[in-house]
Amino acid sequence: NAQPIGYVQATIPIAGGPTEIAWVIGEPWQGHGYATRAAQLLVELLARQGVTKLVAHIHPDNTASQKIAQRLGLQPTNLIVEGETRWEGPCG
């Protein structure tokens, strides 16, 4: 019985610039690598479509998402947007 456990998303700006990515996995499924793998697949798809730069906004207390961002090659910046740190990096 297949059921969704979360999602990944990308916002590609029409005028160019970095693509914003995000991931959400339901609490019962966290800690099993699903978010990391889903985010990796998303990044691979974006790279094939010509995206070159990524950003993500992550709450400073969300260490799990920070680890995912690091695995994707993103690094934290000093920019805080609505209480979340902006992470940036190359796509792929």
LINLIN-V162978 format. One record per run of one state. SS is the DSSP state (a for helix, b for strand, c for the rest). FROM is the first residue (numbers start at 1). TO is the last residue. Records with the same first field share a line. If there is no record, write none. Layout:
SS->FROM-TO, FROM-TO
//
This chain:
c->1-5, 12-18, 26-26, 30-33, 49-52, 60-62, 72-74, 82-83, 91-92
b->6-11, 19-25, 53-59, 75-81, 84-90
a->27-29, 34-48, 63-71
//
